[in-house]
Amino acid sequence: MPAFRWRPLGVPLYLRIWMAVVFAVAVLTLVFGWLWSINADPPTARQIFLRDEAGQVVGQANAPPVRIPGRGIEFQVQMADGKQMFVHIPPRPRRPGEAPPPRPWFSGPAGLLWLMVIVAIAVAVGTYPIVRRLTKRLEHLRGGVERWGEGDLGARVNEDGNDEIAFLAKRFNQAAERVQTLVQTHKSLLANASHELRSPLARIRMGLELMGMGTQPSPAFREEISRNIAELDQLIDEILLASRLDARESDMGTVEAVDLTGLAAEECARHDAELDVAAADAEVMLTGVPRLLRRLIRNLLENARRYADGEVRVSVRREGTQAVLRVSDRGPGVPPAERERIFEPFYRLPGASEREGGVGLGLALVKSIAQRHGGTVRCEDAEGGGAQFTVSLPCNQM
């Protein structure tokens, strides 16, 4: 499974809710201002003349009045001598029994109450779609988590969106997928392990029964018992290693700089394989766990020796930023349809179960170790016939 990478989120949910509230208040303010403007009496320009006792105009003004709350209106008049004079006109007294002029519905104490009601309605209408969509997605996420917690490991949640909820849904789906894969792998591992353990255990038990009957075991029989014990020990070791690799345990050994060419040379000498190293690639360095990388090379060489006759060739190259290890043989090769399945735990090619040695975990461990180091492994045809396994690992630029 590819590692999850953080991607920038869109507009955060809290910011979207806040923007919805601000938008609702802004719209309400505009509507309220418009209502106020159409209900308020706009002041109109009025022409004012001031005359003296002789009837001569001594001052005039043509401007809108200035309203003074509770005191009426005022006009600013320009006199003929340049002075300014203010003319005050008090409110007209109401006649007996006359009703006060109608006031806008939004004025006074009741108007404040109406304004609060309208604000509440506007905010509720503006934020409800966002909040409801958020709660629906949270409910769906909660339902998926509950189904998964009840044992439905295949439960997944919708990942639509680009916000915090979508990010959480993606992380949950990735974690659920990983757990489901681990559970299925362990079930398969246990089922196949129990099957593979029966044969060597049955042979060892039969040998012990014969020995218990007083029969003196021959050297060949003793060798067979020893081989069965070694096979059983190797099987248990590979099962434990496969389980730890699948569980991604962190304590798999010390991570340090490793000379892949040196490891390959040591294993080639042990398995009588030919190492081909170019002069420029005499030292290919990478960062990893030496014990695991050694196991990777050893499994590839043992697989080549087990299923091929003739020479086994190994090459180590640095290609760009990758350290490339190739192990080729002159065996029957692997059919194209089987080149992916041979890396599955306990899978063997048809007819391979009768061959000597091997339980179907070697190549599965090779793939797990390569992935553990951020690399890949593939099977392809070798030049001149046979199979070639190519492992690519990130290498240090040294």
C-alpha positions, 0 to 999 in steps of 0.5 A: 500500500502506498504511504499516505501523503499530506495534501493541502486542505481546502477551506477549513470547515470552521472558516466556512461556517464563519463565512456563512454567518458573516454573509448572513449578517451582511445580507441582513444589514443591507436589507435592514438599511434598505428598509430604513431608507425607504421608510425614513422621510428623506430631507428635501431642500427648502427655500427660506427667505428672511425679510426685514420690516420693509420687506426687503430680503436680508437672507435666504437659503436653499438647503435641506433642513437639519433634523434635531430629535425632539426639537424640530428642524433647523435651517442655516441662512446666509445673511446679506452682510455675510453672517450666518443665522440659524432658523429653528422651527419647533415641531408642530403641536398635535391637535387634541385627539390627533394620533401620533404619526406612524413609526416604522415597525423596526424603530423603538424597543419592539424594533430591536426585538424584531431585528434580533429575530430576523438576525437569528432567522438569517443566521439559521438559514445561512448556516443550516445547509453547511452544518447539516452537510457536515453532520451528515458526513460525520454521521456517515463516518461514525457509522463506518467506524462503528461497523468496522469496530463490530467486526466488518473489516471491509467497512469503508467511508466516503472520501468526497471533499477536500477538508478535515472530514475528507482527510479523516475519512481517507486516513480511516480507510487506509488504516482499515485497509491495512488492518484488514490486509494484516488479518487476512495475511495472518489467517493465510499464514496460520492456515498454510503454516499448519499445513506445512508443519505437518509433513516434517513433524509426521516424519520426525514422529515416525522416526521417533516411534521407530527408535522407540521400538528398539530399531537402530537407526541407520546413518541415512535415517539419522540424516533424514531426521536431521534434515527434517528438523532443519526444515522445520526450524527454517520454516518456523524462522521464515514464518516468524520473519514474514509475520514481523515484516507484515506487521511492520515492526520497527525493531527489525535490526539496526539501520545503517549504511550497507555495501550491497556489493559486499553482501552479494559477494559473500552470499555468492561465495556461499552458494557457488554463484557468479558475481558480475560487478562493473568497475564503476559499481564496485561499491554500491551503498544503501541504507538498510538492515544488513540482516534483512538484505542478506536474507533477501540475497540468500533467498534469491540464490537458494530459489535459483539453485532449487529450481534451476540447473547450471550456473547462477549469475548475480549482478549489482549496479547503480542506476540513477538513484537506485541500487539494482540487484539481478539474479538470473538462472538457466532454469525453466523460467516462470510463466508470465501469468505466474510472475505476480503470484510467486511472491504470495506466501506459500504459493508454489508453481504447479508441480513444485511441491514435489521438489526438494526443499522450499515451502513457498515463503522465500520469494514472499520474504524477498518482496516484503524485505524490498518493500520494507526498504522502499524498493520493488522486486519483479520477475522476468525472462533472462537472456538466453532462457531461464528466470531473472529476478530484479530488485531495485532499492534506493541507494545513497549517493556517495 
